[in-house]
Amino acid sequence: MNKKETTKEMIIRKLTSRKLWAAICSFVVLIMTARGFSDAQAAQASAIIMAGAVVLGYILAEGLTDKAGAEAGKEEEEKEYSTSAIGFMADTFEDDGK
């Protein structure tokens, strides 16, 4: 990838990483187990964290999709209106064959 990644894009990529969320779940479960919580409580905390990660990933993915769609639409508008060198679009007339 030749494009330089911005800080915002890097953060979004990291927040949507399944490895990050698996590591967070593992850390929380190990701490809960060490503190004397039951396995059921640790599993419930893990499920809550992963559910939150899924929701966050979905929201970020939809936002990126919407942004890409808006940028593509903007580029299409710019192409449509920049066809004339003098700044306006000329009407096209159909040839009647006369």
MOPAC internal coordinates of N, CA, C and O (Angstrom, degrees):
PM7 1SCF
backbone

  N    0.0000 0     0.00 0     0.00 0    0    0    0
  C    1.4376 1     0.00 0     0.00 0    1    0    0
  C    1.5275 1   108.54 1     0.00 0    2    1    0
  O    1.2310 1   120.38 1   -61.91 1    3    2    1
  N    1.3334 1   116.89 1   118.09 1    3    2    1
  C    1.4557 1   121.73 1  -177.51 1    5    3    2
  C    1.5146 1   112.87 1   -83.49 1    6    5    3
  O    1.2310 1   120.24 1   155.79 1    7    6    5
  N    1.3148 1   117.14 1   -24.21 1    7    6    5
  C    1.4564 1   121.44 1  -177.34 1    9    7    6
  C    1.5258 1   110.60 1   -70.26 1   10    9    7
  O    1.2310 1   120.86 1   -46.98 1   11   10    9
  N    1.3259 1   115.97 1   133.02 1   11   10    9
  C    1.4618 1   120.03 1   178.82 1   13   11   10
  C    1.5277 1   108.76 1   -74.36 1   14   13   11
  O    1.2310 1   120.96 1   -52.17 1   15   14   13
  N    1.3108 1   115.78 1   127.83 1   15   14   13
  C    1.4526 1   121.70 1  -177.28 1   17   15   14
  C    1.5241 1   110.42 1   -79.91 1   18   17   15
  O    1.2310 1   120.12 1   -49.82 1   19   18   17
  N    1.3222 1   117.37 1   130.18 1   19   18   17
  C    1.4572 1   121.06 1   178.08 1   21   19   18
  C    1.5275 1   109.79 1   -78.73 1   22   21   19
  O    1.2310 1   121.21 1   -14.57 1   23   22   21
  N    1.3085 1   115.29 1   165.43 1   23   22   21
  C    1.4704 1   120.42 1   179.47 1   25   23   22
  C    1.5182 1   110.58 1   -61.56 1   26   25   23
  O    1.2310 1   120.35 1   138.45 1   27   26   25
  N    1.3340 1   116.94 1   -41.55 1   27   26   25
  C    1.4638 1   120.84 1  -179.85 1   29   27   26
  C    1.5291 1   110.67 1   -61.88 1   30   29   27
  O    1.2310 1   120.26 1   136.03 1   31   30   29
  N    1.3282 1   117.10 1   -43.97 1   31   30   29
  C    1.4610 1   120.69 1   179.04 1   33   31   30
  C    1.5213 1   111.33 1   -64.76 1   34   33   31
  O    1.2310 1   120.52 1   142.49 1   35   34   33
  N    1.3361 1   116.61 1   -37.51 1   35   34   33
  C    1.4528 1   120.68 1   179.01 1   37   35   34
  C    1.5328 1   110.36 1   -65.11 1   38   37   35
  O    1.2310 1   120.38 1   137.33 1   39   38   37
  N    1.3267 1   116.87 1   -42.67 1   39   38   37
  C    1.4651 1   120.98 1   179.91 1   41   39   38
  C    1.5223 1   110.00 1   -64.13 1   42   41   39
  O    1.2310 1   120.31 1   136.20 1   43   42   41
  N    1.3256 1   117.01 1   -43.80 1   43   42   41
  C    1.4607 1   120.44 1   179.33 1   45   43   42
  C    1.5226 1   110.54 1   -62.66 1   46   45   43
  O    1.2310 1   120.25 1   137.44 1   47   46   45
  N    1.3314 1   117.12 1   -42.56 1   47   46   45
  C    1.4716 1   120.60 1   178.79 1   49   47   46
  C    1.5187 1   110.72 1   -61.26 1   50   49   47
  O    1.2310 1   120.56 1   138.21 1   51   50   49
  N    1.3347 1   116.53 1   -41.79 1   51   50   49
  C    1.4709 1   119.84 1  -179.51 1   53   51   50
  C    1.5315 1   110.90 1   -68.34 1   54   53   51
  O    1.2310 1   120.09 1   138.82 1   55   54   53
  N    1.3411 1   117.43 1   -41.18 1   55   54   53
  C    1.4622 1   120.46 1  -178.38 1   57   55   54
  C    1.5218 1   112.51 1   -68.22 1   58   57   55
  O    1.2310 1   119.98 1   157.83 1   59   58   57
  N    1.3155 1   117.65 1   -22.17 1   59   58   57
  C    1.4621 1   120.11 1   178.30 1   61   59   58
  C    1.5286 1   112.38 1   -96.29 1   62   61   59
  O    1.2310 1   120.28 1  -172.73 1   63   62   61
  N    1.3129 1   117.07 1     7.27 1   63   62   61
  C    1.4538 1   121.51 1  -179.86 1   65   63   62
  C    1.5318 1   110.81 1   -78.63 1   66   65   63
  O    1.2310 1   120.65 1   -55.25 1   67   66   65
  N    1.3216 1   116.36 1   124.75 1   67   66   65
  C    1.4716 1   119.94 1   177.57 1   69   67   66
  C    1.5238 1   111.12 1   -66.99 1   70   69   67
  O    1.2310 1   120.65 1   148.42 1   71   70   69
  N    1.3139 1   116.36 1   -31.58 1   71   70   69
  C    1.4708 1   119.73 1   179.18 1   73   71   70
  C    1.5242 1   110.68 1   -63.82 1   74   73   71
  O    1.2310 1   120.29 1   139.38 1   75   74   73
  N    1.3293 1   117.06 1   -40.62 1   75   74   73
  C    1.4668 1   120.38 1   178.32 1   77   75   74
  C    1.5210 1   110.32 1   -60.47 1   78   77   75
  O    1.2310 1   120.34 1   131.88 1   79   78   77
  N    1.3389 1   116.96 1   -48.12 1   79   78   77
  C    1.4579 1   120.13 1  -177.28 1   81   79   78
  C    1.5273 1   111.94 1   -68.87 1   82   81   79
  O    1.2310 1   119.79 1   146.42 1   83   82   81
  N    1.3175 1   118.01 1   -33.58 1   83   82   81
  C    1.4692 1   120.27 1   175.18 1   85   83   82
  C    1.5261 1   110.06 1   -65.31 1   86   85   83
  O    1.2310 1   120.28 1   140.39 1   87   86   85
  N    1.3313 1   117.07 1   -39.61 1   87   86   85
  C    1.4639 1   120.74 1   178.41 1   89   87   86
  C    1.5276 1   110.85 1   -66.25 1   90   89   87
  O    1.2310 1   120.26 1   139.71 1   91   90   89
  N    1.3291 1   117.11 1   -40.29 1   91   90   89
  C    1.4716 1   120.43 1   177.95 1   93   91   90
  C    1.5168 1   110.33 1   -63.65 1   94   93   91
  O    1.2310 1   120.40 1   135.48 1   95   94   93
  N    1.3521 1   116.83 1   -44.52 1   95   94   93
  C    1.4766 1   120.32 1   178.10 1   97   95   94
  C    1.5141 1   111.25 1   -60.62 1   98   97   95
  O    1.2310 1   120.85 1   134.84 1   99   98   97
  N    1.3107 1   115.97 1   -45.16 1   99   98   97
  C    1.4550 1   120.38 1   179.76 1  101   99   98
  C    1.5237 1   110.91 1   -59.94 1  102  101   99
  O    1.2310 1   120.60 1   135.30 1  103  102  101
  N    1.3164 1   116.45 1   -44.70 1  103  102  101
  C    1.4611 1   121.07 1   179.69 1  105  103  102
  C    1.5265 1   111.07 1   -61.10 1  106  105  103
  O    1.2310 1   120.82 1   132.66 1  107  106  105
  N    1.3332 1   116.03 1   -47.34 1  107  106  105
  C    1.4712 1   119.94 1  -178.58 1  109  107  106
  C    1.5213 1   110.94 1   -63.42 1  110  109  107
  O    1.2310 1   120.31 1   135.41 1  111  110  109
  N    1.3356 1   117.01 1   -44.59 1  111  110  109
  C    1.4673 1   120.32 1  -179.58 1  113  111  110
  C    1.5278 1   110.89 1   -62.89 1  114  113  111
  O    1.2310 1   120.06 1   137.26 1  115  114  113
  N    1.3286 1   117.49 1   -42.74 1  115  114  113
  C    1.4666 1   119.89 1   178.38 1  117  115  114
  C    1.5266 1   112.15 1   -63.62 1  118  117  115
  O    1.2310 1   120.29 1   138.70 1  119  118  117
  N    1.3185 1   117.06 1   -41.30 1  119  118  117
  C    1.4759 1   120.05 1   177.71 1  121  119  118
  C    1.5240 1   110.25 1   -65.04 1  122  121  119
  O    1.2310 1   120.33 1   136.05 1  123  122  121
  N    1.3226 1   116.97 1   -43.95 1  123  122  121
  C    1.4734 1   119.86 1   179.80 1  125  123  122
  C    1.5244 1   110.93 1   -62.70 1  126  125  123
  O    1.2310 1   120.39 1   138.42 1  127  126  125
  N    1.3248 1   116.85 1   -41.58 1  127  126  125
  C    1.4632 1   120.61 1   178.96 1  129  127  126
  C    1.5248 1   110.56 1   -64.36 1  130  129  127
  O    1.2310 1   120.26 1   138.23 1  131  130  129
  N    1.3170 1   117.12 1   -41.77 1  131  130  129
  C    1.4688 1   121.37 1   178.87 1  133  131  130
  C    1.5217 1   111.61 1   -65.46 1  134  133  131
  O    1.2310 1   120.35 1   150.25 1  135  134  133
  N    1.3263 1   116.93 1   -29.75 1  135  134  133
  C    1.4694 1   120.74 1  -178.76 1  137  135  134
  C    1.5255 1   112.48 1   -86.77 1  138  137  135
  O    1.2310 1   120.12 1  -179.20 1  139  138  137
  N    1.3345 1   117.38 1     0.80 1  139  138  137
  C    1.4627 1   119.87 1   174.20 1  141  139  138
  C    1.5221 1   115.10 1    97.26 1  142  141  139
  O    1.2310 1   119.24 1  -171.72 1  143  142  141
  N    1.3235 1   119.06 1     8.28 1  143  142  141
  C    1.4581 1   120.58 1   176.39 1  145  143  142
  C    1.5262 1   108.94 1   -71.29 1  146  145  143
  O    1.2310 1   121.02 1   -25.91 1  147  146  145
  N    1.3109 1   115.66 1   154.09 1  147  146  145
  C    1.4683 1   119.50 1   178.91 1  149  147  146
  C    1.5313 1   109.68 1   -74.31 1  150  149  147
  O    1.2310 1   121.78 1   -16.45 1  151  150  149
  N    1.3319 1   114.21 1   163.55 1  151  150  149
  C    1.4679 1   119.61 1   177.30 1  153  151  150
  C    1.5244 1   111.17 1   -61.61 1  154  153  151
  O    1.2310 1   120.42 1   143.81 1  155  154  153
  N    1.3219 1   116.80 1   -36.19 1  155  154  153
  C    1.4687 1   121.06 1  -179.61 1  157  155  154
  C    1.5323 1   110.51 1   -64.98 1  158  157  155
  O    1.2310 1   120.64 1   138.49 1  159  158  157
  N    1.3199 1   116.38 1   -41.51 1  159  158  157
  C    1.4638 1   119.71 1   178.53 1  161  159  158
  C    1.5315 1   111.28 1   -66.41 1  162  161  159
  O    1.2310 1   120.66 1   139.79 1  163  162  161
  N    1.3175 1   116.34 1   -40.21 1  163  162  161
  C    1.4592 1   120.61 1   178.55 1  165  163  162
  C    1.5323 1   110.75 1   -65.62 1  166  165  163
  O    1.2310 1   120.47 1   139.94 1  167  166  165
  N    1.3277 1   116.70 1   -40.06 1  167  166  165
  C    1.4615 1   120.59 1   178.11 1  169  167  166
  C    1.5258 1   111.05 1   -65.98 1  170  169  167
  O    1.2310 1   120.83 1   142.24 1  171  170  169
  N    1.3283 1   116.02 1   -37.76 1  171  170  169
  C    1.4572 1   119.93 1   178.66 1  173  171  170
  C    1.5319 1   110.67 1   -65.86 1  174  173  171
  O    1.2310 1   120.16 1   137.76 1  175  174  173
  N    1.3213 1   117.29 1   -42.24 1  175  174  173
  C    1.4651 1   121.14 1   177.50 1  177  175  174
  C    1.5269 1   110.55 1   -62.50 1  178  177  175
  O    1.2310 1   120.49 1   139.08 1  179  178  177
  N    1.3195 1   116.67 1   -40.92 1  179  178  177
  C    1.4665 1   121.55 1   178.10 1  181  179  178
  C    1.5276 1   110.70 1   -62.65 1  182  181  179
  O    1.2310 1   120.17 1   137.32 1  183  182  181
  N    1.3194 1   117.28 1   -42.68 1  183  182  181
  C    1.4631 1   121.43 1   179.44 1  185  183  182
  C    1.5280 1   110.92 1   -64.28 1  186  185  183
  O    1.2310 1   120.40 1   140.85 1  187  186  185
  N    1.3197 1   116.84 1   -39.15 1  187  186  185
  C    1.4691 1   120.63 1   178.89 1  189  187  186
  C    1.5311 1   110.62 1   -65.61 1  190  189  187
  O    1.2310 1   120.56 1   137.27 1  191  190  189
  N    1.3235 1   116.54 1   -42.73 1  191  190  189
  C    1.4713 1   120.25 1   179.16 1  193  191  190
  C    1.5272 1   110.30 1   -62.91 1  194  193  191
  O    1.2310 1   120.07 1   134.53 1  195  194  193
  N    1.3182 1   117.47 1   -45.47 1  195  194  193
  C    1.4624 1   120.26 1  -178.84 1  197  195  194
  C    1.5265 1   111.40 1   -67.09 1  198  197  195
  O    1.2310 1   119.81 1   144.13 1  199  198  197
  N    1.3184 1   117.96 1   -35.87 1  199  198  197
  C    1.4625 1   120.52 1   176.69 1  201  199  198
  C    1.5311 1   109.90 1   -63.92 1  202  201  199
  O    1.2310 1   120.70 1   138.27 1  203  202  201
  N    1.3158 1   116.26 1   -41.73 1  203  202  201
  C    1.4625 1   120.10 1   176.31 1  205  203  202
  C    1.5187 1   111.83 1   -62.86 1  206  205  203
  O    1.2310 1   120.51 1   140.91 1  207  206  205
  N    1.3313 1   116.62 1   -39.09 1  207  206  205
  C    1.4652 1   120.73 1   179.15 1  209  207  206
  C    1.5256 1   111.19 1   -65.18 1  210  209  207
  O    1.2310 1   120.31 1   141.77 1  211  210  209
  N    1.3266 1   117.00 1   -38.23 1  211  210  209
  C    1.4622 1   121.01 1   178.55 1  213  211  210
  C    1.5266 1   110.06 1   -64.77 1  214  213  211
  O    1.2310 1   120.24 1   135.33 1  215  214  213
  N    1.3184 1   117.15 1   -44.67 1  215  214  213
  C    1.4648 1   121.00 1   178.99 1  217  215  214
  C    1.5325 1   110.48 1   -63.40 1  218  217  215
  O    1.2310 1   120.41 1   134.30 1  219  218  217
  N    1.3177 1   116.81 1   -45.70 1  219  218  217
  C    1.4610 1   120.83 1   179.10 1  221  219  218
  C    1.5265 1   111.05 1   -61.56 1  222  221  219
  O    1.2310 1   120.40 1   135.82 1  223  222  221
  N    1.3198 1   116.83 1   -44.18 1  223  222  221
  C    1.4681 1   120.89 1   177.69 1  225  223  222
  C    1.5154 1   112.04 1   -60.83 1  226  225  223
  O    1.2310 1   120.38 1   138.72 1  227  226  225
  N    1.3239 1   116.89 1   -41.28 1  227  226  225
  C    1.4640 1   121.15 1   179.11 1  229  227  226
  C    1.5240 1   111.03 1   -64.18 1  230  229  227
  O    1.2310 1   120.57 1   134.38 1  231  230  229
  N    1.3316 1   116.52 1   -45.62 1  231  230  229
  C    1.4619 1   120.63 1  -179.62 1  233  231  230
  C    1.5237 1   110.75 1   -62.25 1  234  233  231
  O    1.2310 1   120.19 1   134.24 1  235  234  233
  N    1.3106 1   117.23 1   -45.76 1  235  234  233
  C    1.4666 1   120.19 1   179.90 1  237  235  234
  C    1.5286 1   111.51 1   -65.67 1  238  237  235
  O    1.2310 1   120.03 1   139.79 1  239  238  237
  N    1.3165 1   117.55 1   -40.21 1  239  238  237
  C    1.4652 1   120.53 1   179.37 1  241  239  238
  C    1.5293 1   110.93 1   -64.98 1  242  241  239
  O    1.2310 1   120.03 1   138.09 1  243  242  241
  N    1.3231 1   117.55 1   -41.91 1  243  242  241
  C    1.4618 1   120.64 1   177.78 1  245  243  242
  C    1.5284 1   110.89 1   -64.57 1  246  245  243
  O    1.2310 1   120.67 1   140.49 1  247  246  245
  N    1.3345 1   116.33 1   -39.51 1  247  246  245
  C    1.4602 1   119.91 1   177.61 1  249  247  246
  C    1.5195 1   111.66 1   -62.62 1  250  249  247
  O    1.2310 1   120.22 1   136.43 1  251  250  249
  N    1.3167 1   117.19 1   -43.57 1  251  250  249
  C    1.4640 1   120.92 1   178.51 1  253  251  250
  C    1.5210 1   111.42 1   -65.22 1  254  253  251
  O    1.2310 1   120.54 1   141.38 1  255  254  253
  N    1.3294 1   116.57 1   -38.62 1  255  254  253
  C    1.4614 1   120.72 1   178.06 1  257  255  254
  C    1.5201 1   110.83 1   -64.79 1  258  257  255
  O    1.2310 1   120.36 1   135.56 1  259  258  257
  N    1.3356 1   116.92 1   -44.44 1  259  258  257
  C    1.4554 1   120.94 1   178.07 1  261  259  258
  C    1.5232 1   111.23 1   -62.44 1  262  261  259
  O    1.2310 1   120.41 1   138.30 1  263  262  261
  N    1.3227 1   116.82 1   -41.70 1  263  262  261
  C    1.4641 1   121.12 1   179.25 1  265  263  262
  C    1.5260 1   110.71 1   -62.89 1  266  265  263
  O    1.2310 1   120.19 1   135.39 1  267  266  265
  N    1.3258 1   117.25 1   -44.61 1  267  266  265
  C    1.4636 1   121.22 1   179.63 1  269  267  266
  C    1.5234 1   110.60 1   -63.67 1  270  269  267
  O    1.2310 1   120.26 1   140.66 1  271  270  269
  N    1.3192 1   117.12 1   -39.34 1  271  270  269
  C    1.4615 1   120.99 1   178.26 1  273  271  270
  C    1.5175 1   111.85 1   -65.68 1  274  273  271
  O    1.2310 1   120.59 1   139.21 1  275  274  273
  N    1.3365 1   116.47 1   -40.79 1  275  274  273
  C    1.4623 1   120.49 1   178.89 1  277  275  274
  C    1.5212 1   110.82 1   -66.32 1  278  277  275
  O    1.2310 1   120.13 1   139.26 1  279  278  277
  N    1.3240 1   117.35 1   -40.74 1  279  278  277
  C    1.4646 1   120.69 1   178.82 1  281  279  278
  C    1.5228 1   111.07 1   -66.34 1  282  281  279
  O    1.2310 1   120.30 1   141.41 1  283  282  281
  N    1.3201 1   117.03 1   -38.59 1  283  282  281
  C    1.4630 1   120.40 1   178.39 1  285  283  282
  C    1.5229 1   110.33 1   -66.17 1  286  285  283
  O    1.2310 1   120.26 1   140.61 1  287  286  285
  N    1.3189 1   117.11 1   -39.39 1  287  286  285
  C    1.4582 1   121.47 1   177.38 1  289  287  286
  C    1.5141 1   111.76 1   -65.16 1  290  289  287
  O    1.2310 1   120.51 1   140.54 1  291  290  289
  N    1.3268 1   116.62 1   -39.46 1  291  290  289
  C    1.4604 1   121.33 1   179.22 1  293  291  290
  C    1.5262 1   110.22 1   -65.40 1  294  293  291
  O    1.2310 1   120.45 1   136.43 1  295  294  293
  N    1.3221 1   116.74 1   -43.57 1  295  294  293
  C    1.4655 1   120.80 1   178.32 1  297  295  294
  C    1.5225 1   110.45 1   -62.22 1  298  297  295
  O    1.2310 1   120.31 1   141.35 1  299  298  297
  N    1.3292 1   117.02 1   -38.65 1  299  298  297
  C    1.4602 1   121.27 1   179.38 1  301  299  298
  C    1.5264 1   109.98 1   -65.93 1  302  301  299
  O    1.2310 1   119.96 1   138.93 1  303  302  301
  N    1.3448 1   117.68 1   -41.07 1  303  302  301
  C    1.4718 1   121.49 1   176.84 1  305  303  302
  C    1.5147 1   110.73 1   -61.75 1  306  305  303
  O    1.2310 1   120.42 1   135.49 1  307  306  305
  N    1.3351 1   116.80 1   -44.51 1  307  306  305
  C    1.4530 1   120.70 1  -179.45 1  309  307  306
  C    1.5198 1   111.11 1   -62.00 1  310  309  307
  O    1.2310 1   119.95 1   141.79 1  311  310  309
  N    1.3239 1   117.70 1   -38.21 1  311  310  309
  C    1.4592 1   121.20 1   178.23 1  313  311  310
  C    1.5281 1   110.09 1   -65.73 1  314  313  311
  O    1.2310 1   120.80 1   137.96 1  315  314  313
  N    1.3259 1   116.08 1   -42.04 1  315  314  313
  C    1.4538 1   121.16 1  -176.46 1  317  315  314
  C    1.5263 1   111.76 1   -64.05 1  318  317  315
  O    1.2310 1   120.15 1   138.05 1  319  318  317
  N    1.3193 1   117.31 1   -41.95 1  319  318  317
  C    1.4549 1   120.78 1  -174.13 1  321  319  318
  C    1.5215 1   114.10 1   -94.41 1  322  321  319
  O    1.2310 1   119.49 1   177.18 1  323  322  321
  N    1.3016 1   118.57 1    -2.82 1  323  322  321
  C    1.4591 1   119.59 1   179.28 1  325  323  322
  C    1.5275 1   111.65 1  -104.76 1  326  325  323
  O    1.2310 1   120.72 1  -156.50 1  327  326  325
  N    1.3129 1   116.22 1    23.50 1  327  326  325
  C    1.4568 1   119.07 1  -178.42 1  329  327  326
  C    1.5226 1   112.79 1   -80.84 1  330  329  327
  O    1.2310 1   119.86 1   162.79 1  331  330  329
  N    1.3155 1   117.86 1   -17.21 1  331  330  329
  C    1.4527 1   120.84 1  -178.80 1  333  331  330
  C    1.5226 1   110.13 1  -105.93 1  334  333  331
  O    1.2310 1   120.62 1   -44.96 1  335  334  333
  N    1.3097 1   116.43 1   135.04 1  335  334  333
  C    1.4627 1   120.87 1  -179.15 1  337  335  334
  C    1.5169 1   111.99 1   -72.78 1  338  337  335
  O    1.2310 1   119.53 1   158.20 1  339  338  337
  N    1.3382 1   118.51 1   -21.80 1  339  338  337
  C    1.4643 1   120.28 1  -177.67 1  341  339  338
  C    1.5201 1   112.87 1   -98.13 1  342  341  339
  O    1.2310 1   119.65 1  -177.14 1  343  342  341
  N    1.2945 1   118.27 1     2.86 1  343  342  341
  C    1.4516 1   121.52 1   170.09 1  345  343  342
  C    1.5076 1   116.11 1   101.07 1  346  345  343
  O    1.2310 1   118.76 1  -178.24 1  347  346  345
  N    1.3111 1   119.97 1     1.76 1  347  346  345
  C    1.4539 1   120.18 1   174.37 1  349  347  346
  C    1.5172 1   109.07 1  -139.18 1  350  349  347
  O    1.2310 1   121.84 1   -18.95 1  351  350  349
  N    1.3186 1   114.09 1   161.05 1  351  350  349
  C    1.4590 1   118.23 1  -177.80 1  353  351  350
  C    1.5196 1   108.75 1   -91.54 1  354  353  351
  O    1.2310 1   120.66 1   -44.41 1  355  354  353
  N    1.2959 1   116.34 1   135.59 1  355  354  353
  C    1.4557 1   121.43 1   177.75 1  357  355  354
  C    1.5250 1   109.39 1   -86.03 1  358  357  355
  O    1.2310 1   121.41 1   -37.86 1  359  358  357
  N    1.3369 1   114.90 1   142.14 1  359  358  357
  C    1.4630 1   119.08 1   175.85 1  361  359  358
  C    1.5227 1   109.02 1   -71.35 1  362  361  359
  O    1.2310 1   120.69 1   -33.64 1  363  362  361
  N    1.2943 1   116.28 1   146.36 1  363  362  361
  C    1.4576 1   119.85 1   176.26 1  365  363  362
  C    1.5061 1   108.47 1  -103.49 1  366  365  363
  O    1.2310 1   120.68 1   -40.74 1  367  366  365
  N    1.3046 1   116.31 1   139.26 1  367  366  365
  C    1.4490 1   121.65 1  -179.57 1  369  367  366
  C    1.5149 1   108.72 1  -113.35 1  370  369  367
  O    1.2310 1   121.44 1   -42.04 1  371  370  369
  N    1.3087 1   114.86 1   137.96 1  371  370  369
  C    1.4496 1   118.72 1   178.69 1  373  371  370
  C    1.5145 1   109.10 1   -81.76 1  374  373  371
  O    1.2310 1   120.96 1   -39.92 1  375  374  373
  N    1.2915 1   115.76 1   140.08 1  375  374  373
  C    1.4554 1   121.47 1   178.02 1  377  375  374
  C    1.5306 1   108.45 1   -81.58 1  378  377  375
  O    1.2310 1   121.10 1   -58.29 1  379  378  377
  N    1.3262 1   115.51 1   121.71 1  379  378  377
  C    1.4621 1   119.33 1  -179.86 1  381  379  378
  C    1.5249 1   112.49 1   -78.47 1  382  381  379
  O    1.2310 1   120.52 1   175.68 1  383  382  381
  N    1.3242 1   116.60 1    -4.32 1  383  382  381
  C    1.4448 1   120.19 1  -179.59 1  385  383  382
  C    1.5227 1   112.93 1    86.43 1  386  385  383
  O    1.2310 1   120.19 1  -170.31 1  387  386  385
  N    1.3413 1   117.25 1     9.69 1  387  386  385
  C    1.4728 1   121.48 1  -179.60 1  389  387  386
  C    1.4757 1   112.13 1   -90.52 1  390  389  387
  O    1.2310 1   120.10 1   180.00 1  391  390  389

